[in-house]
Amino acid sequence: MQALLMWIGRLAGIAGLVVVGVAVVGRLDGLYRLGGFEVGTLLQAGMAAMLIGCLGYVAALAERTDR
């Protein structure tokens, strides 16, 4: 279970980082909408994905038995 939580954390963190990066680049390019979504919505979705990644890592640390 710990390995699964670590992979969830990694994948969600990477996906969030990519979405936030796309939103920032789009906004710097002067766009308000990107791919049918507002740039602010993409930024919030990316931040939520990074939060899920952090929670996956925290859950994996909480399950460790080799303290």
SULGI-V45152 format. One line per field, one symbol per residue. ss: DSSP state (h for helix, s for strand, l for the rest). Layout:
ss = ???
This chain:
ss = lhhhhhhhhhhhhhhhhhhhhhhhhhhhllllssllsshhhhhhhhhhhhhhhhhhhhhhhhlllll
